[in-house]
Amino acid sequence: MTPVSDFLATPAYAQSAGGAGGFLSAGGLMSILPYIAMFAIFYFILIRPQQQKQKQLRAQLAALRRGDRVLTAGGIIGVVQKVRDDSNELEVEIAPNVRVTVLRETLTSVVSSAAKPANDTAPKAG
């Protein structure tokens, strides 16, 4: 009959003599390769597009001007009435004769711009 301590202990086996290659041996590299592949997939599918979206939003917020329609973090859509260059505040009209002051950081997107795109031309009559 075996004692209880022998039942709970796992046996230790000796390594082969040629396995002293270290971490960068074939076994060590192959064990870390799936983690590297997962990080690369997450980077290109999740992280990089989010960084590009944030960069685009920062550029849009820096170029805000009067007449642009914006969406706040609270879900309120309004029209920019006054842009204060010296501060981080904007005056946004959310209803007729109802104006609120908001910070640029609280805007989540620019819904539409009053500016005409550069490549649009008026249709020619005739």
Backbone atoms as SQL, in Angstrom:
CREATE TABLE atoms (id INTEGER PRIMARY KEY, chain TEXT, resi INTEGER, resn TEXT, atom TEXT, x REAL, y REAL, z REAL);
INSERT INTO atoms VALUES
  (1, 'A', 1, 'MET', 'N', 0.844, -1.175, 0.000),
  (2, 'A', 1, 'MET', 'CA', 0.000, 0.000, 0.000),
  (3, 'A', 1, 'MET', 'C', 0.894, 1.244, 0.000),
  (4, 'A', 2, 'THR', 'N', 0.505, 2.264, -0.831),
  (5, 'A', 2, 'THR', 'CA', 1.325, 3.470, -0.922),
  (6, 'A', 2, 'THR', 'C', 0.857, 4.500, 0.081),
  (7, 'A', 3, 'PRO', 'N', 1.787, 5.230, 0.644),
  (8, 'A', 3, 'PRO', 'CA', 1.383, 6.291, 1.570),
  (9, 'A', 3, 'PRO', 'C', 0.703, 7.435, 0.820),
  (10, 'A', 4, 'VAL', 'N', -0.044, 8.259, 1.535),
  (11, 'A', 4, 'VAL', 'CA', -0.788, 9.372, 0.949),
  (12, 'A', 4, 'VAL', 'C', 0.170, 10.398, 0.330),
  (13, 'A', 5, 'SER', 'N', 1.314, 10.614, 0.905),
  (14, 'A', 5, 'SER', 'CA', 2.258, 11.598, 0.371),
  (15, 'A', 5, 'SER', 'C', 2.756, 11.185, -1.006),
  (16, 'A', 6, 'ASP', 'N', 2.895, 9.895, -1.273),
  (17, 'A', 6, 'ASP', 'CA', 3.303, 9.440, -2.597),
  (18, 'A', 6, 'ASP', 'C', 2.188, 9.660, -3.610),
  (19, 'A', 7, 'PHE', 'N', 0.970, 9.601, -3.183),
  (20, 'A', 7, 'PHE', 'CA', -0.177, 9.765, -4.070),
  (21, 'A', 7, 'PHE', 'C', -0.309, 11.221, -4.534),
  (22, 'A', 8, 'LEU', 'N', -0.020, 12.196, -3.645),
  (23, 'A', 8, 'LEU', 'CA', -0.183, 13.603, -3.965),
  (24, 'A', 8, 'LEU', 'C', 1.030, 14.204, -4.667),
  (25, 'A', 9, 'ALA', 'N', 2.163, 13.615, -4.575),
  (26, 'A', 9, 'ALA', 'CA', 3.381, 14.156, -5.181),
  (27, 'A', 9, 'ALA', 'C', 3.464, 13.729, -6.641),
  (28, 'A', 10, 'THR', 'N', 3.908, 14.636, -7.476),
  (29, 'A', 10, 'THR', 'CA', 4.087, 14.290, -8.881),
  (30, 'A', 10, 'THR', 'C', 5.540, 13.900, -9.095),
  (31, 'A', 11, 'PRO', 'N', 5.789, 12.912, -9.906),
  (32, 'A', 11, 'PRO', 'CA', 7.180, 12.497, -10.119),
  (33, 'A', 11, 'PRO', 'C', 7.932, 13.516, -10.971),
  (34, 'A', 12, 'ALA', 'N', 9.213, 13.684, -10.704),
  (35, 'A', 12, 'ALA', 'CA', 10.062, 14.592, -11.467),
  (36, 'A', 12, 'ALA', 'C', 10.886, 13.759, -12.425),
  (37, 'A', 13, 'TYR', 'N', 10.898, 14.144, -13.691),
  (38, 'A', 13, 'TYR', 'CA', 11.646, 13.419, -14.701),
  (39, 'A', 13, 'TYR', 'C', 12.837, 14.261, -15.139),
  (40, 'A', 14, 'ALA', 'N', 13.917, 13.622, -15.442),
  (41, 'A', 14, 'ALA', 'CA', 15.131, 14.308, -15.877),
  (42, 'A', 14, 'ALA', 'C', 14.994, 14.716, -17.338),
  (43, 'A', 15, 'GLN', 'N', 15.577, 15.857, -17.678),
  (44, 'A', 15, 'GLN', 'CA', 15.577, 16.303, -19.064),
  (45, 'A', 15, 'GLN', 'C', 16.670, 15.585, -19.829),
  (46, 'A', 16, 'SER', 'N', 16.506, 15.570, -21.144),
  (47, 'A', 16, 'SER', 'CA', 17.551, 14.973, -21.959),
  (48, 'A', 16, 'SER', 'C', 18.764, 15.898, -21.967),
  (49, 'A', 17, 'ALA', 'N', 19.912, 15.389, -22.269),
  (50, 'A', 17, 'ALA', 'CA', 21.152, 16.150, -22.200),
  (51, 'A', 17, 'ALA', 'C', 21.215, 17.254, -23.241),
  (52, 'A', 18, 'GLY', 'N', 20.541, 17.123, -24.374),
  (53, 'A', 18, 'GLY', 'CA', 20.615, 18.124, -25.428),
  (54, 'A', 18, 'GLY', 'C', 19.623, 19.256, -25.253),
  (55, 'A', 19, 'GLY', 'N', 18.832, 19.312, -24.220),
  (56, 'A', 19, 'GLY', 'CA', 17.779, 20.313, -24.056),
  (57, 'A', 19, 'GLY', 'C', 18.218, 21.563, -23.354),
  (58, 'A', 20, 'ALA', 'N', 19.482, 21.875, -23.291),
  (59, 'A', 20, 'ALA', 'CA', 19.964, 23.042, -22.577),
  (60, 'A', 20, 'ALA', 'C', 20.081, 24.252, -23.494),
  (61, 'A', 21, 'GLY', 'N', 19.216, 24.389, -24.472),
  (62, 'A', 21, 'GLY', 'CA', 19.290, 25.478, -25.429),
  (63, 'A', 21, 'GLY', 'C', 18.794, 26.801, -24.883),
  (64, 'A', 22, 'GLY', 'N', 18.091, 26.811, -23.770),
  (65, 'A', 22, 'GLY', 'CA', 17.590, 28.046, -23.191),
  (66, 'A', 22, 'GLY', 'C', 16.211, 28.411, -23.715),
  (67, 'A', 23, 'PHE', 'N', 15.814, 29.662, -23.476),
  (68, 'A', 23, 'PHE', 'CA', 14.464, 30.112, -23.830),
  (69, 'A', 23, 'PHE', 'C', 14.259, 30.199, -25.341),
  (70, 'A', 24, 'LEU', 'N', 15.274, 30.607, -26.063),
  (71, 'A', 24, 'LEU', 'CA', 15.124, 30.805, -27.498),
  (72, 'A', 24, 'LEU', 'C', 15.323, 29.530, -28.307),
  (73, 'A', 25, 'SER', 'N', 15.304, 28.418, -27.638),
  (74, 'A', 25, 'SER', 'CA', 15.357, 27.162, -28.378),
  (75, 'A', 25, 'SER', 'C', 14.023, 26.956, -29.082),
  (76, 'A', 26, 'ALA', 'N', 13.914, 25.933, -29.870),
  (77, 'A', 26, 'ALA', 'CA', 12.696, 25.689, -30.649),
  (78, 'A', 26, 'ALA', 'C', 11.482, 25.537, -29.740),
  (79, 'A', 27, 'GLY', 'N', 11.625, 24.865, -28.630),
  (80, 'A', 27, 'GLY', 'CA', 10.499, 24.673, -27.716),
  (81, 'A', 27, 'GLY', 'C', 10.082, 25.968, -27.028),
  (82, 'A', 28, 'GLY', 'N', 11.064, 26.780, -26.632),
  (83, 'A', 28, 'GLY', 'CA', 10.759, 28.037, -25.952),
  (84, 'A', 28, 'GLY', 'C', 10.114, 29.048, -26.877),
  (85, 'A', 29, 'LEU', 'N', 10.602, 29.126, -28.097),
  (86, 'A', 29, 'LEU', 'CA', 10.039, 30.058, -29.066),
  (87, 'A', 29, 'LEU', 'C', 8.640, 29.635, -29.497),
  (88, 'A', 30, 'MET', 'N', 8.462, 28.369, -29.669),
  (89, 'A', 30, 'MET', 'CA', 7.144, 27.872, -30.085),
  (90, 'A', 30, 'MET', 'C', 6.096, 28.051, -28.978),
  (91, 'A', 31, 'SER', 'N', 6.524, 28.096, -27.726),
  (92, 'A', 31, 'SER', 'CA', 5.559, 28.280, -26.651),
  (93, 'A', 31, 'SER', 'C', 5.100, 29.740, -26.542),
  (94, 'A', 32, 'ILE', 'N', 5.931, 30.694, -26.956),
  (95, 'A', 32, 'ILE', 'CA', 5.572, 32.106, -26.865),
  (96, 'A', 32, 'ILE', 'C', 4.954, 32.630, -28.157),
  (97, 'A', 33, 'LEU', 'N', 5.136, 31.933, -29.260),
  (98, 'A', 33, 'LEU', 'CA', 4.647, 32.369, -30.566),
  (99, 'A', 33, 'LEU', 'C', 3.135, 32.606, -30.614),
  (100, 'A', 34, 'PRO', 'N', 2.289, 31.780, -30.022),
  (101, 'A', 34, 'PRO', 'CA', 0.843, 32.069, -30.049),
  (102, 'A', 34, 'PRO', 'C', 0.481, 33.388, -29.354),
  (103, 'A', 35, 'TYR', 'N', 1.197, 33.733, -28.282),
  (104, 'A', 35, 'TYR', 'CA', 0.918, 34.992, -27.584),
  (105, 'A', 35, 'TYR', 'C', 1.306, 36.197, -28.444),
  (106, 'A', 36, 'ILE', 'N', 2.421, 36.075, -29.143),
  (107, 'A', 36, 'ILE', 'CA', 2.843, 37.149, -30.040),
  (108, 'A', 36, 'ILE', 'C', 1.843, 37.309, -31.179),
  (109, 'A', 37, 'ALA', 'N', 1.378, 36.202, -31.724),
  (110, 'A', 37, 'ALA', 'CA', 0.393, 36.251, -32.806),
  (111, 'A', 37, 'ALA', 'C', -0.927, 36.872, -32.328),
  (112, 'A', 38, 'MET', 'N', -1.372, 36.517, -31.111),
  (113, 'A', 38, 'MET', 'CA', -2.611, 37.100, -30.583),
  (114, 'A', 38, 'MET', 'C', -2.472, 38.600, -30.377),
  (115, 'A', 39, 'PHE', 'N', -1.333, 39.049, -29.864),
  (116, 'A', 39, 'PHE', 'CA', -1.138, 40.480, -29.675),
  (117, 'A', 39, 'PHE', 'C', -1.147, 41.207, -31.016),
  (118, 'A', 40, 'ALA', 'N', -0.504, 40.630, -32.021),
  (119, 'A', 40, 'ALA', 'CA', -0.488, 41.265, -33.345),
  (120, 'A', 40, 'ALA', 'C', -1.899, 41.363, -33.916),
  (121, 'A', 41, 'ILE', 'N', -2.694, 40.317, -33.755),
  (122, 'A', 41, 'ILE', 'CA', -4.072, 40.340, -34.251),
  (123, 'A', 41, 'ILE', 'C', -4.881, 41.405, -33.516),
  (124, 'A', 42, 'PHE', 'N', -4.769, 41.454, -32.191),
  (125, 'A', 42, 'PHE', 'CA', -5.492, 42.476, -31.425),
  (126, 'A', 42, 'PHE', 'C', -5.044, 43.875, -31.820),
  (127, 'A', 43, 'TYR', 'N', -3.744, 44.058, -32.064),
  (128, 'A', 43, 'TYR', 'CA', -3.252, 45.376, -32.428),
  (129, 'A', 43, 'TYR', 'C', -3.872, 45.841, -33.738),
  (130, 'A', 44, 'PHE', 'N', -3.856, 44.990, -34.758),
  (131, 'A', 44, 'PHE', 'CA', -4.347, 45.413, -36.066),
  (132, 'A', 44, 'PHE', 'C', -5.868, 45.440, -36.161),
  (133, 'A', 45, 'ILE', 'N', -6.572, 44.684, -35.336),
  (134, 'A', 45, 'ILE', 'CA', -8.036, 44.672, -35.405),
  (135, 'A', 45, 'ILE', 'C', -8.667, 45.664, -34.440),
  (136, 'A', 46, 'LEU', 'N', -8.086, 45.843, -33.252),
  (137, 'A', 46, 'LEU', 'CA', -8.712, 46.692, -32.234),
  (138, 'A', 46, 'LEU', 'C', -7.955, 47.979, -31.932),
  (139, 'A', 47, 'ILE', 'N', -6.684, 47.879, -31.635),
  (140, 'A', 47, 'ILE', 'CA', -5.949, 49.033, -31.110),
  (141, 'A', 47, 'ILE', 'C', -5.666, 50.073, -32.190),
  (142, 'A', 48, 'ARG', 'N', -5.117, 49.666, -33.315),
  (143, 'A', 48, 'ARG', 'CA', -4.734, 50.618, -34.363),
  (144, 'A', 48, 'ARG', 'C', -5.930, 51.377, -34.945),
  (145, 'A', 49, 'PRO', 'N', -7.054, 50.721, -35.281),
  (146, 'A', 49, 'PRO', 'CA', -8.198, 51.494, -35.785),
  (147, 'A', 49, 'PRO', 'C', -8.735, 52.488, -34.755),
  (148, 'A', 50, 'GLN', 'N', -8.705, 52.118, -33.476),
  (149, 'A', 50, 'GLN', 'CA', -9.175, 53.036, -32.442),
  (150, 'A', 50, 'GLN', 'C', -8.256, 54.247, -32.341),
  (151, 'A', 51, 'GLN', 'N', -6.952, 54.051, -32.463),
  (152, 'A', 51, 'GLN', 'CA', -6.014, 55.172, -32.427),
  (153, 'A', 51, 'GLN', 'C', -6.239, 56.108, -33.613),
  (154, 'A', 52, 'GLN', 'N', -6.491, 55.541, -34.790),
  (155, 'A', 52, 'GLN', 'CA', -6.742, 56.368, -35.971),
  (156, 'A', 52, 'GLN', 'C', -8.039, 57.144, -35.821),
  (157, 'A', 53, 'LYS', 'N', -9.052, 56.525, -35.240),
  (158, 'A', 53, 'LYS', 'CA', -10.332, 57.197, -35.034),
  (159, 'A', 53, 'LYS', 'C', -10.169, 58.365, -34.048),
  (160, 'A', 54, 'GLN', 'N', -9.403, 58.155, -32.983),
  (161, 'A', 54, 'GLN', 'CA', -9.154, 59.223, -32.017),
  (162, 'A', 54, 'GLN', 'C', -8.365, 60.368, -32.645),
  (163, 'A', 55, 'LYS', 'N', -7.410, 60.048, -33.488),
  (164, 'A', 55, 'LYS', 'CA', -6.624, 61.080, -34.174),
  (165, 'A', 55, 'LYS', 'C', -7.514, 61.910, -35.093),
  (166, 'A', 56, 'GLN', 'N', -8.424, 61.250, -35.808),
  (167, 'A', 56, 'GLN', 'CA', -9.351, 61.951, -36.694),
  (168, 'A', 56, 'GLN', 'C', -10.292, 62.845, -35.889),
  (169, 'A', 57, 'LEU', 'N', -10.788, 62.367, -34.748),
  (170, 'A', 57, 'LEU', 'CA', -11.677, 63.171, -33.909),
  (171, 'A', 57, 'LEU', 'C', -10.949, 64.394, -33.365),
  (172, 'A', 58, 'ARG', 'N', -9.700, 64.223, -32.927),
  (173, 'A', 58, 'ARG', 'CA', -8.930, 65.373, -32.437),
  (174, 'A', 58, 'ARG', 'C', -8.754, 66.419, -33.535),
  (175, 'A', 59, 'ALA', 'N', -8.519, 65.975, -34.771),
  (176, 'A', 59, 'ALA', 'CA', -8.368, 66.919, -35.887),
  (177, 'A', 59, 'ALA', 'C', -9.679, 67.637, -36.170),
  (178, 'A', 60, 'GLN', 'N', -10.804, 66.924, -36.104),
  (179, 'A', 60, 'GLN', 'CA', -12.106, 67.550, -36.330),
  (180, 'A', 60, 'GLN', 'C', -12.425, 68.559, -35.235),
  (181, 'A', 61, 'LEU', 'N', -12.112, 68.226, -33.991),
  (182, 'A', 61, 'LEU', 'CA', -12.392, 69.146, -32.885),
  (183, 'A', 61, 'LEU', 'C', -11.508, 70.383, -32.965),
  (184, 'A', 62, 'ALA', 'N', -10.302, 70.238, -33.446),
  (185, 'A', 62, 'ALA', 'CA', -9.415, 71.393, -33.591),
  (186, 'A', 62, 'ALA', 'C', -9.895, 72.315, -34.709),
  (187, 'A', 63, 'ALA', 'N', -10.598, 71.762, -35.705),
  (188, 'A', 63, 'ALA', 'CA', -11.050, 72.544, -36.857),
  (189, 'A', 63, 'ALA', 'C', -12.506, 72.981, -36.736),
  (190, 'A', 64, 'LEU', 'N', -13.093, 72.881, -35.557),
  (191, 'A', 64, 'LEU', 'CA', -14.493, 73.288, -35.387),
  (192, 'A', 64, 'LEU', 'C', -14.668, 74.772, -35.666),
  (193, 'A', 65, 'ARG', 'N', -15.820, 75.101, -36.241),
  (194, 'A', 65, 'ARG', 'CA', -16.152, 76.503, -36.453),
  (195, 'A', 65, 'ARG', 'C', -17.668, 76.666, -36.383),
  (196, 'A', 66, 'ARG', 'N', -18.093, 77.885, -36.451),
  (197, 'A', 66, 'ARG', 'CA', -19.507, 78.202, -36.303),
  (198, 'A', 66, 'ARG', 'C', -20.329, 77.510, -37.397),
  (199, 'A', 67, 'GLY', 'N', -21.447, 76.913, -37.000),
  (200, 'A', 67, 'GLY', 'CA', -22.336, 76.253, -37.940),
  (201, 'A', 67, 'GLY', 'C', -22.167, 74.746, -37.994),
  (202, 'A', 68, 'ASP', 'N', -21.111, 74.206, -37.405),
  (203, 'A', 68, 'ASP', 'CA', -20.914, 72.755, -37.395),
  (204, 'A', 68, 'ASP', 'C', -21.899, 72.107, -36.414),
  (205, 'A', 69, 'ARG', 'N', -22.455, 70.978, -36.830),
  (206, 'A', 69, 'ARG', 'CA', -23.326, 70.202, -35.930),
  (207, 'A', 69, 'ARG', 'C', -22.464, 69.199, -35.192),
  (208, 'A', 70, 'VAL', 'N', -22.632, 69.136, -33.870),
  (209, 'A', 70, 'VAL', 'CA', -21.803, 68.275, -33.035),
  (210, 'A', 70, 'VAL', 'C', -22.683, 67.417, -32.138),
  (211, 'A', 71, 'LEU', 'N', -22.111, 66.305, -31.690),
  (212, 'A', 71, 'LEU', 'CA', -22.776, 65.395, -30.769),
  (213, 'A', 71, 'LEU', 'C', -21.973, 65.374, -29.480),
  (214, 'A', 72, 'THR', 'N', -22.647, 65.638, -28.364),
  (215, 'A', 72, 'THR', 'CA', -21.962, 65.630, -27.076),
  (216, 'A', 72, 'THR', 'C', -21.959, 64.215, -26.509),
  (217, 'A', 73, 'ALA', 'N', -21.166, 64.014, -25.465),
  (218, 'A', 73, 'ALA', 'CA', -21.094, 62.712, -24.813),
  (219, 'A', 73, 'ALA', 'C', -22.426, 62.352, -24.168),
  (220, 'A', 74, 'GLY', 'N', -23.256, 63.334, -23.861),
  (221, 'A', 74, 'GLY', 'CA', -24.562, 63.084, -23.278),
  (222, 'A', 74, 'GLY', 'C', -25.626, 62.757, -24.301),
  (223, 'A', 75, 'GLY', 'N', -25.266, 62.776, -25.587),
  (224, 'A', 75, 'GLY', 'CA', -26.216, 62.429, -26.633),
  (225, 'A', 75, 'GLY', 'C', -26.995, 63.616, -27.172),
  (226, 'A', 76, 'ILE', 'N', -26.562, 64.815, -26.868),
  (227, 'A', 76, 'ILE', 'CA', -27.248, 66.022, -27.330),
  (228, 'A', 76, 'ILE', 'C', -26.597, 66.502, -28.614),
  (229, 'A', 77, 'ILE', 'N', -27.425, 66.729, -29.638),
  (230, 'A', 77, 'ILE', 'CA', -26.934, 67.262, -30.902),
  (231, 'A', 77, 'ILE', 'C', -27.224, 68.755, -30.919),
  (232, 'A', 78, 'GLY', 'N', -26.211, 69.532, -31.274),
  (233, 'A', 78, 'GLY', 'CA', -26.374, 70.968, -31.324),
  (234, 'A', 78, 'GLY', 'C', -25.537, 71.569, -32.431),
  (235, 'A', 79, 'VAL', 'N', -25.726, 72.868, -32.613),
  (236, 'A', 79, 'VAL', 'CA', -25.000, 73.611, -33.637),
  (237, 'A', 79, 'VAL', 'C', -24.045, 74.572, -32.932),
  (238, 'A', 80, 'VAL', 'N', -22.795, 74.556, -33.341),
  (239, 'A', 80, 'VAL', 'CA', -21.791, 75.436, -32.744),
  (240, 'A', 80, 'VAL', 'C', -22.128, 76.876, -33.113),
  (241, 'A', 81, 'GLN', 'N', -22.236, 77.741, -32.109),
  (242, 'A', 81, 'GLN', 'CA', -22.534, 79.148, -32.327),
  (243, 'A', 81, 'GLN', 'C', -21.311, 80.035, -32.126),
  (244, 'A', 82, 'LYS', 'N', -20.461, 79.656, -31.164),
  (245, 'A', 82, 'LYS', 'CA', -19.296, 80.478, -30.877),
  (246, 'A', 82, 'LYS', 'C', -18.140, 79.570, -30.473),
  (247, 'A', 83, 'VAL', 'N', -16.989, 79.792, -31.091),
  (248, 'A', 83, 'VAL', 'CA', -15.782, 79.042, -30.760),
  (249, 'A', 83, 'VAL', 'C', -14.836, 80.012, -30.085),
  (250, 'A', 84, 'ARG', 'N', -14.405, 79.650, -28.897),
  (251, 'A', 84, 'ARG', 'CA', -13.466, 80.497, -28.165),
  (252, 'A', 84, 'ARG', 'C', -12.073, 79.899, -28.325),
  (253, 'A', 85, 'ASP', 'N', -11.220, 80.590, -29.064),
  (254, 'A', 85, 'ASP', 'CA', -9.880, 80.073, -29.326),
  (255, 'A', 85, 'ASP', 'C', -8.990, 80.123, -28.095),
  (256, 'A', 86, 'ASP', 'N', -9.221, 81.089, -27.212),
  (257, 'A', 86, 'ASP', 'CA', -8.361, 81.235, -26.050),
  (258, 'A', 86, 'ASP', 'C', -8.668, 80.214, -24.958),
  (259, 'A', 87, 'SER', 'N', -9.830, 79.576, -25.010),
  (260, 'A', 87, 'SER', 'CA', -10.178, 78.563, -24.016),
  (261, 'A', 87, 'SER', 'C', -10.641, 77.289, -24.716),
  (262, 'A', 88, 'ASN', 'N', -11.005, 76.315, -23.935),
  (263, 'A', 88, 'ASN', 'CA', -11.412, 75.021, -24.456),
  (264, 'A', 88, 'ASN', 'C', -12.934, 74.906, -24.525),
  (265, 'A', 89, 'GLU', 'N', -13.635, 76.034, -24.470),
  (266, 'A', 89, 'GLU', 'CA', -15.092, 76.035, -24.410),
  (267, 'A', 89, 'GLU', 'C', -15.697, 76.430, -25.750),
  (268, 'A', 90, 'LEU', 'N', -16.877, 75.870, -25.998),
  (269, 'A', 90, 'LEU', 'CA', -17.666, 76.197, -27.188),
  (270, 'A', 90, 'LEU', 'C', -19.070, 76.557, -26.731),
  (271, 'A', 91, 'GLU', 'N', -19.711, 77.427, -27.485),
  (272, 'A', 91, 'GLU', 'CA', -21.114, 77.716, -27.226),
  (273, 'A', 91, 'GLU', 'C', -21.929, 76.973, -28.281),
  (274, 'A', 92, 'VAL', 'N', -22.835, 76.099, -27.819),
  (275, 'A', 92, 'VAL', 'CA', -23.601, 75.238, -28.710),
  (276, 'A', 92, 'VAL', 'C', -25.089, 75.514, -28.504),
  (277, 'A', 93, 'GLU', 'N', -25.804, 75.706, -29.609),
  (278, 'A', 93, 'GLU', 'CA', -27.254, 75.902, -29.546),
  (279, 'A', 93, 'GLU', 'C', -27.915, 74.540, -29.705),
  (280, 'A', 94, 'ILE', 'N', -28.676, 74.119, -28.655),
  (281, 'A', 94, 'ILE', 'CA', -29.294, 72.803, -28.678),
  (282, 'A', 94, 'ILE', 'C', -30.780, 72.864, -29.017),
  (283, 'A', 95, 'ALA', 'N', -31.358, 74.051, -28.964),
  (284, 'A', 95, 'ALA', 'CA', -32.750, 74.298, -29.346),
  (285, 'A', 95, 'ALA', 'C', -32.842, 75.779, -29.697),
  (286, 'A', 96, 'PRO', 'N', -33.918, 76.209, -30.351),
  (287, 'A', 96, 'PRO', 'CA', -34.028, 77.635, -30.665),
  (288, 'A', 96, 'PRO', 'C', -33.906, 78.491, -29.401),
  (289, 'A', 97, 'ASN', 'N', -32.952, 79.398, -29.415),
  (290, 'A', 97, 'ASN', 'CA', -32.675, 80.322, -28.312),
  (291, 'A', 97, 'ASN', 'C', -32.246, 79.628, -27.025),
  (292, 'A', 98, 'VAL', 'N', -31.737, 78.406, -27.111),
  (293, 'A', 98, 'VAL', 'CA', -31.194, 77.700, -25.946),
  (294, 'A', 98, 'VAL', 'C', -29.734, 77.371, -26.256),
  (295, 'A', 99, 'ARG', 'N', -28.839, 78.083, -25.573),
  (296, 'A', 99, 'ARG', 'CA', -27.415, 77.893, -25.810),
  (297, 'A', 99, 'ARG', 'C', -26.742, 77.409, -24.532),
  (298, 'A', 100, 'VAL', 'N', -25.835, 76.475, -24.709),
  (299, 'A', 100, 'VAL', 'CA', -25.074, 75.947, -23.577),
  (300, 'A', 100, 'VAL', 'C', -23.591, 76.051, -23.917),
  (301, 'A', 101, 'THR', 'N', -22.782, 76.107, -22.880),
  (302, 'A', 101, 'THR', 'CA', -21.341, 76.124, -23.049),
  (303, 'A', 101, 'THR', 'C', -20.827, 74.729, -22.731),
  (304, 'A', 102, 'VAL', 'N', -20.062, 74.151, -23.656),
  (305, 'A', 102, 'VAL', 'CA', -19.516, 72.808, -23.472),
  (306, 'A', 102, 'VAL', 'C', -18.008, 72.832, -23.690),
  (307, 'A', 103, 'LEU', 'N', -17.332, 71.851, -23.149),
  (308, 'A', 103, 'LEU', 'CA', -15.902, 71.688, -23.376),
  (309, 'A', 103, 'LEU', 'C', -15.676, 70.849, -24.631),
  (310, 'A', 104, 'ARG', 'N', -14.588, 71.111, -25.312),
  (311, 'A', 104, 'ARG', 'CA', -14.282, 70.341, -26.531),
  (312, 'A', 104, 'ARG', 'C', -14.170, 68.844, -26.244),
  (313, 'A', 105, 'GLU', 'N', -13.617, 68.476, -25.091),
  (314, 'A', 105, 'GLU', 'CA', -13.415, 67.061, -24.762),
  (315, 'A', 105, 'GLU', 'C', -14.721, 66.297, -24.600),
  (316, 'A', 106, 'THR', 'N', -15.832, 67.020, -24.353),
  (317, 'A', 106, 'THR', 'CA', -17.106, 66.326, -24.172),
  (318, 'A', 106, 'THR', 'C', -17.808, 66.050, -25.491),
  (319, 'A', 107, 'LEU', 'N', -17.252, 66.524, -26.597),
  (320, 'A', 107, 'LEU', 'CA', -17.840, 66.250, -27.904),
  (321, 'A', 107, 'LEU', 'C', -17.325, 64.906, -28.403),
  (322, 'A', 108, 'THR', 'N', -18.247, 64.050, -28.855),
  (323, 'A', 108, 'THR', 'CA', -17.850, 62.728, -29.320),
  (324, 'A', 108, 'THR', 'C', -17.710, 62.655, -30.825),
  (325, 'A', 109, 'SER', 'N', -18.411, 63.519, -31.551),
  (326, 'A', 109, 'SER', 'CA', -18.252, 63.510, -33.006),
  (327, 'A', 109, 'SER', 'C', -18.796, 64.802, -33.601),
  (328, 'A', 110, 'VAL', 'N', -18.350, 65.071, -34.806),
  (329, 'A', 110, 'VAL', 'CA', -18.870, 66.178, -35.593),
  (330, 'A', 110, 'VAL', 'C', -19.848, 65.549, -36.571),
  (331, 'A', 111, 'VAL', 'N', -21.149, 65.846, -36.412),
  (332, 'A', 111, 'VAL', 'CA', -22.181, 65.201, -37.209),
  (333, 'A', 111, 'VAL', 'C', -22.119, 65.665, -38.650),
  (334, 'A', 112, 'SER', 'N', -22.079, 66.957, -38.851),
  (335, 'A', 112, 'SER', 'CA', -21.939, 67.500, -40.199),
  (336, 'A', 112, 'SER', 'C', -21.272, 68.850, -40.099),
  (337, 'A', 113, 'SER', 'N', -20.708, 69.251, -41.178),
  (338, 'A', 113, 'SER', 'CA', -19.992, 70.513, -41.200),
  (339, 'A', 113, 'SER', 'C', -20.701, 71.473, -42.136),
  (340, 'A', 114, 'ALA', 'N', -20.649, 72.739, -41.813),
  (341, 'A', 114, 'ALA', 'CA', -21.251, 73.757, -42.670),
  (342, 'A', 114, 'ALA', 'C', -20.346, 74.066, -43.853),
  (343, 'A', 115, 'ALA', 'N', -19.103, 73.648, -43.745),
  (344, 'A', 115, 'ALA', 'CA', -18.146, 73.932, -44.819),
  (345, 'A', 115, 'ALA', 'C', -18.436, 73.069, -46.030),
  (346, 'A', 116, 'LYS', 'N', -18.232, 73.652, -47.201),
  (347, 'A', 116, 'LYS', 'CA', -18.436, 72.931, -48.453),
  (348, 'A', 116, 'LYS', 'C', -17.166, 72.135, -48.753),
  (349, 'A', 117, 'PRO', 'N', -17.268, 70.847, -49.097),
  (350, 'A', 117, 'PRO', 'CA', -16.081, 70.086, -49.426),
  (351, 'A', 117, 'PRO', 'C', -15.340, 70.694, -50.620),
  (352, 'A', 118, 'ALA', 'N', -14.034, 70.575, -50.611),
  (353, 'A', 118, 'ALA', 'CA', -13.204, 71.232, -51.616),
  (354, 'A', 118, 'ALA', 'C', -13.401, 70.656, -53.008),
  (355, 'A', 119, 'ASN', 'N', -13.757, 69.389, -53.130),
  (356, 'A', 119, 'ASN', 'CA', -13.828, 68.786, -54.459),
  (357, 'A', 119, 'ASN', 'C', -15.238, 68.858, -55.058),
  (358, 'A', 120, 'ASP', 'N', -16.206, 69.407, -54.343),
  (359, 'A', 120, 'ASP', 'CA', -17.551, 69.554, -54.903),
  (360, 'A', 120, 'ASP', 'C', -17.628, 70.818, -55.762),
  (361, 'A', 121, 'THR', 'N', -18.241, 70.683, -56.890),
  (362, 'A', 121, 'THR', 'CA', -18.456, 71.837, -57.757),
  (363, 'A', 121, 'THR', 'C', -19.938, 71.952, -58.027),
  (364, 'A', 122, 'ALA', 'N', -20.347, 73.141, -58.317),
  (365, 'A', 122, 'ALA', 'CA', -21.766, 73.371, -58.630),
  (366, 'A', 122, 'ALA', 'C', -22.095, 72.714, -59.957),
  (367, 'A', 123, 'PRO', 'N', -23.283, 72.116, -60.073),
  (368, 'A', 123, 'PRO', 'CA', -23.652, 71.506, -61.363),
  (369, 'A', 123, 'PRO', 'C', -23.787, 72.579, -62.432),
  (370, 'A', 124, 'LYS', 'N', -23.321, 72.248, -63.610),
  (371, 'A', 124, 'LYS', 'CA', -23.367, 73.199, -64.723),
  (372, 'A', 124, 'LYS', 'C', -24.758, 73.189, -65.354),
  (373, 'A', 125, 'ALA', 'N', -25.271, 74.372, -65.563),
  (374, 'A', 125, 'ALA', 'CA', -26.593, 74.494, -66.185),
  (375, 'A', 125, 'ALA', 'C', -26.446, 74.368, -67.692),
  (376, 'A', 126, 'GLY', 'N', -27.410, 73.672, -68.274),
  (377, 'A', 126, 'GLY', 'CA', -27.378, 73.680, -69.714),
  (378, 'A', 126, 'GLY', 'C', -27.282, 72.382, -70.307);
